[in-house]
Amino acid sequence: MPKFLSSQQVSHYHEQGYLSPIDVMSESDAADLLAHLEAAESEHPEHLGAENRNNAHLVLTFLDQLAFNPIVLDAVEDVLGPDFSLWGSVLFIKEPSSKYFVSWHQDATYAGLSSHDYVTPWIALSPSNQETGCMSMIPGSHKAAIRPHEDTYGEDNILTRGQAVADVDESQAVDLILKPGQMSLHHGEIIHGSQPNRSTQRRVGFALQSYTRNDVRQVIGENMWLPVRGEGRSSSDTTVLSRPVRSMSAESVALRERVNKNFGDILYHGATQRRNY
Ligand SMILES: O=C(O)CCC(=O)C(=O)O
């Protein structure tokens, strides 16, 4: 028996590689979270600017709480089982009328993890639709292997390497339209991307990227995990991350810097260029 999703939703996720939309909180609660985030962005531009959007849940308590939101976790448990940790998070922000886009890609390509079977909840803190540049998924594409990616390092491409899969049949793409406070789930191997924001408002998404079962290991880079549910991780070479007690405390900032350095080493492993994010 699933805990939160219906059996039909669980089957949809496994068959299609994504599920959307799922209500997590009210629109007004999402607006409050966005206001908190924007206040933190103004107060700490050096820590939360466009080149520093990885793993903000390790320094902002309201994002940490979102990473432990029971609706998010019950939905994750329904697709992964009861024993999982969080690998990282990314704030995917597109400014109004901007050119930034995300090329077609599969997340698992450069994650350096021992399994590709993991899930990313993407939570909308502002409207995510065709005008603001929502994510689009190629249904069922998670069932084929990882396709070759070209590292384009495109200036307007917000992925680390601007990595892109060629020859995607875009006629199959499904747009994931989310109201603030809703989330989607996607599989580590699904082909997905997003278009520029043509609207007059920001498009702000918080991707909990990703929750993996506790037996998944970092093959490239250091094993650094935030235990979430179940038995946790026992291996002696695992760094168990701690949750922030106070936003932007010196300890949490130092921990996030360590984790982001490891993240960068993993995501740029073997790359010919390294960008500042
Ligand atoms: O936010 C976007 O437009 C893309 C996000 C994405 O690629 C992801 O969460 O895996």
The ligand as a Tripos MOL2 file, in Angstrom:
@<TRIPOS>MOLECULE
LIG
   10     9     1     0     0
SMALL
NO_CHARGES

@<TRIPOS>ATOM
      1 O1         14.4470   23.6890  -13.6780 O.co2     1 LIG1
      2 C1         14.6340   23.3350  -14.8340 C.2       1 LIG1
      3 O2         14.1940   23.9560  -15.7880 O.co2     1 LIG1
      4 C2         15.3840   22.0650  -15.1240 C.3       1 LIG1
      5 C3         15.6310   21.2660  -13.8880 C.3       1 LIG1
      6 C4         16.2720   19.9480  -14.1160 C.2       1 LIG1
      7 O3         16.8340   19.6620  -15.1480 O.2       1 LIG1
      8 C5         16.2320   18.9810  -13.0260 C.2       1 LIG1
      9 O4         15.6790   19.2560  -11.9490 O.co2     1 LIG1
     10 O5         16.7550   17.8640  -13.2130 O.co2     1 LIG1
@<TRIPOS>BOND
     1     1     2 2
     2     2     3 1
     3     2     4 1
     4     4     5 1
     5     5     6 1
     6     6     7 2
     7     6     8 1
     8     8     9 2
     9     8    10 1
@<TRIPOS>SUBSTRUCTURE
     1 LIG1         1 GROUP 0 **** ****
